[in-house]
Amino acid sequence: MPVQKKITLIFPSNTDGRLTHRIRNFAEDLWREIEKSGLGDVGGLETVDQAVDILTIQIKHARKTGYVRKRVRNLLKSHLLADSAETQYS
């Protein structure tokens, strides 16, 4: 089974835009944790600043997949978005 190196976060409950500010704050922290440290790619600050309901993380190193997943889970919890996000791995 190949290593799943892509994480897609979907926020289906943000249809009215009330979560947008929290999602963007989360995405900025995600950018700092993942992209700036060289673990993966979230699409840059432009993508982060426009995030509304979907974020995609490309993990650069297969051996770091577990660590990145854990960081994403912890950041979702700290931003109180864990129950609002659907996580897909591919």
DSSP file (Angstrom, degrees, kcal/mol; ACC not computed):
  #  RESIDUE AA STRUCTURE BP1 BP2  ACC     N-H-->O    O-->H-N    N-H-->O    O-->H-N    TCO  KAPPA ALPHA  PHI   PSI    X-CA   Y-CA   Z-CA
    1    1 A M              0   0    0      0, 0.0     3,-0.1     0, 0.0     2,-0.0   0.000 360.0 360.0 360.0 126.0    0.0    0.0    0.0
    2    2 A P        -     0   0    0      0, 0.0     2,-0.2     0, 0.0     0, 0.0  -0.341 360.0 -97.9 -70.8 152.0    1.5    3.4   -1.0
    3    3 A V        -     0   0    0      1,-0.1     2,-0.8     2,-0.1    59,-0.1  -0.483  33.7-124.0 -69.8 134.6    2.1    6.0    1.6
    4    4 A Q        +     0   0    0     -2,-0.2    -1,-0.1     1,-0.1     3,-0.0  -0.722  35.4 172.4 -83.6 112.9   -0.7    8.6    1.6
    5    5 A K        +     0   0    0     -2,-0.8    54,-3.2    85,-0.3     2,-0.4   0.156  50.9  73.8-111.7  18.2    1.0   11.9    1.2
    6    6 A K  E     -A   58   0A   0     52,-0.2    84,-2.3     2,-0.0     2,-0.5  -0.997  53.8-168.6-135.0 132.9   -1.9   14.3    0.7
    7    7 A I  E     -AB  57  89A   0     50,-2.6    50,-3.2    -2,-0.4     2,-0.5  -0.984   4.9-166.8-120.2 126.1   -4.3   15.6    3.4
    8    8 A T  E     -AB  56  88A   0     80,-2.8    80,-2.6    -2,-0.5     2,-0.5  -0.961   3.3-162.0-114.2 125.8   -7.5   17.4    2.3
    9    9 A L  E     -AB  55  87A   0     46,-3.4    46,-2.4    -2,-0.5     2,-0.4  -0.929   7.6-170.8-108.3 124.5   -9.4   19.3    5.0
   10   10 A I  E     -AB  54  86A   0     76,-2.6    76,-3.0    -2,-0.5    44,-0.2  -0.953  13.2-163.5-118.8 133.5  -13.0   20.2    4.1
   11   11 A F    >   +     0   0    0     42,-3.1     3,-1.6    -2,-0.4    74,-0.2  -0.730  16.7 169.1-114.7  79.3  -15.1   22.5    6.3
   12   12 A P  T 3  S+     0   0    0      0, 0.0     3,-0.4     0, 0.0    -1,-0.1   0.718  71.1  64.0 -67.8 -20.7  -18.7   21.7    5.0
   13   13 A S  T 3  S+     0   0    0     71,-0.6     3,-0.5     1,-0.2     5,-0.2   0.435  79.1  86.0 -83.9   3.1  -20.4   23.6    7.9
   14   14 A N    X   +     0   0    0     -3,-1.6     3,-0.6     1,-0.2    -1,-0.2  -0.082  48.0 121.5 -93.0  36.2  -18.9   27.0    6.7
   15   15 A T  T 3  S+     0   0    0     -3,-0.4    -1,-0.2     1,-0.2    -2,-0.1   0.791  77.9  44.0 -68.5 -27.3  -21.7   27.7    4.3
   16   16 A D  T 3  S-     0   0    0     -3,-0.5    -1,-0.2     0, 0.0    -2,-0.1   0.470 111.6-118.1 -97.1  -2.5  -22.6   30.9    6.0
   17   17 A G  S X  S+     0   0    0     -3,-0.6     3,-0.9    35,-0.1     4,-0.4   0.486  76.7 125.5  84.3   2.8  -18.9   32.1    6.4
   18   18 A R  T 3  S+     0   0    0      1,-0.2     4,-0.3    -5,-0.2     3,-0.2   0.776  76.4  45.5 -67.9 -24.7  -18.9   32.2   10.2
   19   19 A L  T 3> S+     0   0    0      1,-0.2     4,-2.9     2,-0.1     5,-0.2   0.511  84.4  97.6 -93.4  -4.7  -15.9   29.9   10.4
   20   20 A T  H <> S+     0   0    0     -3,-0.9     4,-2.5     1,-0.2     5,-0.2   0.882  82.7  48.7 -55.4 -46.2  -13.8   31.7    7.7
   21   21 A H  H  > S+     0   0    0     -4,-0.4     4,-2.1    -3,-0.2    -1,-0.2   0.915 114.7  45.7 -62.0 -43.3  -11.8   33.8   10.1
   22   22 A R  H  > S+     0   0    0     -4,-0.3     4,-2.5     2,-0.2    -2,-0.2   0.883 111.7  52.4 -66.9 -38.7  -11.0   30.7   12.3
   23   23 A I  H  X S+     0   0    0     -4,-2.9     4,-2.7     2,-0.2    -2,-0.2   0.913 110.4  47.8 -63.6 -42.3  -10.1   28.6    9.3
   24   24 A R  H  X S+     0   0    0     -4,-2.5     4,-2.2    -5,-0.2    -2,-0.2   0.882 111.0  50.3 -68.6 -37.4   -7.7   31.3    8.0
   25   25 A N  H  X S+     0   0    0     -4,-2.1     4,-2.0     2,-0.2    -2,-0.2   0.924 112.8  47.5 -63.2 -43.4   -6.0   31.6   11.4
   26   26 A F  H  X S+     0   0    0     -4,-2.5     4,-2.6     1,-0.2    -2,-0.2   0.925 110.5  52.1 -60.0 -45.6   -5.7   27.8   11.4
   27   27 A A  H  X S+     0   0    0     -4,-2.7     4,-2.7     1,-0.2    -2,-0.2   0.860 106.9  52.7 -63.0 -36.9   -4.3   27.8    7.9
   28   28 A E  H  X S+     0   0    0     -4,-2.2     4,-2.2     2,-0.2    -1,-0.2   0.919 111.4  45.9 -64.7 -42.9   -1.7   30.4    8.8
   29   29 A D  H  X S+     0   0    0     -4,-2.0     4,-2.7     2,-0.2    -2,-0.2   0.900 112.5  51.6 -64.3 -39.8   -0.5   28.3   11.7
   30   30 A L  H  X>S+     0   0    0     -4,-2.6     4,-3.1     2,-0.2     5,-0.7   0.913 108.2  51.5 -61.5 -43.8   -0.6   25.3    9.4
   31   31 A W  I  X>S+     0   0    0     -4,-2.7     5,-2.4     1,-0.2     4,-0.7   0.924 112.4  46.0 -59.1 -45.7    1.6   27.2    6.9
   32   32 A R  I  <5S+     0   0    0     -4,-2.2     5,-0.3     3,-0.2    -2,-0.2   0.926 118.5  41.8 -63.5 -44.9    4.1   28.1    9.6
   33   33 A E  I  <5S+     0   0    0     -4,-2.7    -2,-0.2    -5,-0.1     6,-0.2   0.890 130.4  20.6 -70.9 -41.2    4.2   24.5   11.0
   34   34 A I  I  <>S+     0   0    0     -4,-3.1     5,-2.1    -5,-0.2     6,-1.3   0.916 128.3  34.1 -99.6 -55.2    4.2   22.6    7.7
   35   35 A E  I ><<S+     0   0    0     -4,-0.7     3,-1.4    -5,-0.7    -3,-0.2   0.938 118.2  47.6 -75.6 -46.9    5.4   24.8    4.8
   36   36 A K  T 3 <S+     0   0    0     -5,-2.4    -1,-0.2     1,-0.3    -4,-0.1   0.799 112.3  51.7 -66.2 -26.5    7.9   27.0    6.5
   37   37 A S  T 3 5S-     0   0    0     -6,-0.3    -1,-0.3    -5,-0.3    -2,-0.2   0.478 115.3-115.9 -88.4  -1.5    9.6   24.0    8.2
   38   38 A G  T < 5S+     0   0    0     -3,-1.4    -3,-0.2    -4,-0.3    -2,-0.1   0.626  82.4 118.1  81.7  13.7    9.9   22.2    4.8
   39   39 A L  S   <S-     0   0    0     -5,-2.1    21,-2.5    -6,-0.2    22,-0.7   0.760  82.0 -33.7 -83.0 -25.5    7.5   19.3    5.7
   40   40 A G  E     -C   59   0A   0     -6,-1.3     2,-0.4    19,-0.3    19,-0.2  -0.938  61.1 -89.7-172.2-169.4    5.0   20.0    3.0
   41   41 A D  E     +C   58   0A   0     17,-2.5    17,-2.7    -2,-0.3   -10,-0.0  -0.992  21.9 174.4-131.5 127.9    3.1   22.4    0.9
   42   42 A V        -     0   0    0     -2,-0.4    14,-0.3    15,-0.2    -1,-0.1   0.318  67.1 -91.9-110.5   4.3   -0.2   24.2    1.7
   43   43 A G     >  -     0   0    0     15,-0.1     4,-0.7     4,-0.1     3,-0.2   0.493  66.6 -88.0 100.9   4.4   -0.1   26.4   -1.4
   44   44 A G  H  >  -     0   0    0      1,-0.2     4,-1.9     2,-0.2     3,-0.3  -0.097  58.9 -57.8  84.3 174.3    1.6   29.4    0.1
   45   45 A L  H  > S+     0   0    0      1,-0.2     4,-2.9     2,-0.2    -1,-0.2   0.806 129.8  62.5 -64.9 -31.1    0.2   32.5    1.9
   46   46 A E  H  > S+     0   0    0     -3,-0.2     4,-0.7     2,-0.2    -1,-0.2   0.927 107.3  43.7 -60.7 -44.1   -2.0   33.4   -1.0
   47   47 A T  H >< S+     0   0    0     -4,-0.7     3,-0.8    -3,-0.3     4,-0.5   0.916 113.7  51.2 -65.8 -43.9   -3.9   30.2   -0.6
   48   48 A V  H >< S+     0   0    0     -4,-1.9     3,-1.1     1,-0.2    -2,-0.2   0.911 107.7  52.2 -60.0 -44.5   -4.0   30.5    3.2
   49   49 A D  H 3< S+     0   0    0     -4,-2.9    -1,-0.2     1,-0.2    -2,-0.2   0.644 114.1  43.9 -69.9 -14.1   -5.4   34.0    3.0
   50   50 A Q  T << S+     0   0    0     -3,-0.8    -1,-0.2    -4,-0.7    -2,-0.2   0.351  81.7 133.1-109.0   3.5   -8.2   32.9    0.7
   51   51 A A    <   +     0   0    0     -3,-1.1   -27,-0.2    -4,-0.5     4,-0.1  -0.315  12.1 147.8 -61.9 132.5   -9.2   29.7    2.5
   52   52 A V  S    S-     0   0    0      2,-0.3    -1,-0.2   -29,-0.1   -29,-0.1   0.586  77.2 -14.1-128.7 -52.3  -12.9   29.3    3.1
   53   53 A D  S    S+     0   0    0      1,-0.3   -42,-3.1   -43,-0.1     2,-0.4   0.488 118.8  51.3-139.5  -6.4  -13.9   25.6    3.0
   54   54 A I  E     +A   10   0A   0    -44,-0.2     2,-0.4   -43,-0.1    -2,-0.3  -0.997  47.6 176.3-140.6 135.3  -11.0   23.5    1.6
   55   55 A L  E     -A    9   0A   0    -46,-2.4   -46,-3.4    -2,-0.4     2,-0.4  -0.998  11.2-161.1-132.5 138.5   -7.3   23.2    2.5
   56   56 A T  E     -A    8   0A   0     -2,-0.4     2,-0.5   -14,-0.3   -48,-0.2  -0.976   0.9-164.2-123.5 133.4   -4.9   20.7    0.9
   57   57 A I  E     -A    7   0A   0    -50,-3.2   -50,-2.6    -2,-0.4     2,-0.6  -0.971   4.6-159.4-117.4 122.6   -1.5   19.7    2.3
   58   58 A Q  E     -AC   6  41A   0    -17,-2.7   -17,-2.5    -2,-0.5     2,-0.4  -0.907  16.6-142.9 -98.3 119.2    1.0   17.9    0.2
   59   59 A I  E     - C   0  40A   0    -54,-3.2   -19,-0.3    -2,-0.6     3,-0.1  -0.709   7.1-158.9 -86.0 129.2    3.5   16.1    2.4
   60   60 A K  S    S+     0   0    0    -21,-2.5     2,-0.5    -2,-0.4   -20,-0.2   0.865  75.3  42.5 -78.4 -37.4    7.0   16.2    1.0
   61   61 A H    >   -     0   0    0    -22,-0.7     3,-2.0     1,-0.1     4,-0.2  -0.949  67.5-149.4-120.1 120.6    8.6   13.2    2.7
   62   62 A A  G >  S+     0   0    0     -2,-0.5     3,-1.5     1,-0.3     4,-0.3   0.829  98.0  59.6 -56.3 -35.0    6.7   10.0    3.1
   63   63 A R  G 3  S+     0   0    0      1,-0.3    -1,-0.3     2,-0.1     4,-0.2   0.646 102.5  54.1 -71.8 -12.0    8.5    9.2    6.4
   64   64 A K  G <> S+     0   0    0     -3,-2.0     4,-2.6     1,-0.1    -1,-0.3   0.350  77.7 101.6 -98.7   4.0    7.1   12.4    7.9
   65   65 A T  H <> S+     0   0    0     -3,-1.5     4,-2.6    -4,-0.2     5,-0.2   0.912  81.0  48.2 -57.0 -48.0    3.5   11.6    7.1
   66   66 A G  H  > S+     0   0    0     -4,-0.3     4,-2.1     1,-0.2    -1,-0.2   0.899 112.3  49.3 -61.2 -41.4    2.6   10.5   10.6
   67   67 A Y  H  > S+     0   0    0     -4,-0.2     4,-2.4     2,-0.2    -1,-0.2   0.924 111.6  48.3 -64.5 -44.8    4.2   13.6   12.2
   68   68 A V  H  X S+     0   0    0     -4,-2.6     4,-2.6     1,-0.2    -2,-0.2   0.920 110.5  51.6 -63.6 -43.6    2.3   15.9    9.8
   69   69 A R  H  X S+     0   0    0     -4,-2.6     4,-2.5    -5,-0.2    -1,-0.2   0.916 110.4  49.2 -57.7 -43.6   -1.0   14.2   10.4
   70   70 A K  H  X S+     0   0    0     -4,-2.1     4,-2.5     1,-0.2    -2,-0.2   0.914 110.7  49.4 -63.9 -43.4   -0.5   14.6   14.1
   71   71 A R  H  X S+     0   0    0     -4,-2.4     4,-2.5     2,-0.2    -1,-0.2   0.901 110.8  50.6 -62.6 -41.3    0.4   18.3   13.8
   72   72 A V  H  X S+     0   0    0     -4,-2.6     4,-2.5     2,-0.2    -2,-0.2   0.938 111.3  48.2 -62.4 -47.0   -2.7   18.8   11.7
   73   73 A R  H  X S+     0   0    0     -4,-2.5     4,-2.2     1,-0.2    -2,-0.2   0.922 112.9  48.0 -58.5 -45.7   -4.9   17.1   14.2
   74   74 A N  H  X S+     0   0    0     -4,-2.5     4,-2.5     1,-0.2    -1,-0.2   0.890 111.7  49.2 -65.7 -39.5   -3.4   19.1   17.1
   75   75 A L  H  X S+     0   0    0     -4,-2.5     4,-1.7     2,-0.2    -1,-0.2   0.900 109.1  52.7 -66.6 -39.7   -3.8   22.4   15.2
   76   76 A L  H  <>S+     0   0    0     -4,-2.5     5,-3.2     1,-0.2     6,-0.8   0.926 111.9  46.8 -59.5 -43.7   -7.4   21.6   14.4
   77   77 A K  H ><5S+     0   0    0     -4,-2.2     3,-1.5     1,-0.2    -2,-0.2   0.922 110.3  51.1 -64.0 -44.6   -8.1   20.9   18.1
   78   78 A S  H 3<5S+     0   0    0     -4,-2.5    -1,-0.2     1,-0.3    -2,-0.2   0.777 112.9  46.0 -68.0 -24.5   -6.3   24.1   19.3
   79   79 A H  T 3<5S-     0   0    0     -4,-1.7    -1,-0.3    -5,-0.2    -2,-0.2   0.304 113.6-119.4 -96.2   8.0   -8.4   26.2   16.8
   80   80 A L  T < 5S+     0   0    0     -3,-1.5    -3,-0.2    -5,-0.1    -2,-0.1   0.860  84.1 114.4  57.0  39.9  -11.6   24.4   17.9
   81   81 A L    >>< +     0   0    0     -5,-3.2     4,-1.1    -6,-0.2     3,-0.9   0.343  34.8 102.0-116.5   2.6  -12.1   23.2   14.4
   82   82 A A  T 34 S+     0   0    0     -6,-0.8     3,-0.3     1,-0.3    -5,-0.1   0.857  87.5  43.5 -59.3 -37.4  -11.7   19.4   14.9
   83   83 A D  T 34 S+     0   0    0      1,-0.2    -1,-0.3    -7,-0.2    -2,-0.1   0.631 113.3  53.1 -83.0 -13.2  -15.5   18.8   14.9
   84   84 A S  T <4 S+     0   0    0     -3,-0.9   -71,-0.6    -8,-0.1     2,-0.4   0.569  96.6  80.1 -96.0 -11.1  -16.0   21.1   11.9
   85   85 A A     <  -     0   0    0     -4,-1.1     2,-0.5    -3,-0.3   -74,-0.2  -0.790  60.0-154.1-106.1 140.1  -13.5   19.5    9.5
   86   86 A E  E     -B   10   0A   0    -76,-3.0   -76,-2.6    -2,-0.4     2,-0.5  -0.946  20.4-151.6-102.6 129.6  -13.7   16.4    7.4
   87   87 A T  E     -B    9   0A   0     -2,-0.5     2,-0.4   -78,-0.2   -78,-0.2  -0.902  13.0-174.3-110.3 127.7  -10.2   14.9    6.8
   88   88 A Q  E     -B    8   0A   0    -80,-2.6   -80,-2.8    -2,-0.5     2,-0.4  -0.967   7.0-158.9-120.3 135.6   -9.4   12.9    3.7
   89   89 A Y  E      B    7   0A   0     -2,-0.4   -82,-0.2   -82,-0.2   -84,-0.1  -0.931 360.0 360.0-113.8 136.0   -6.1   11.1    3.1
   90   90 A S              0   0    0    -84,-2.3   -85,-0.3    -2,-0.4   -83,-0.2   0.310 360.0 360.0-148.9 360.0   -4.8   10.1   -0.3
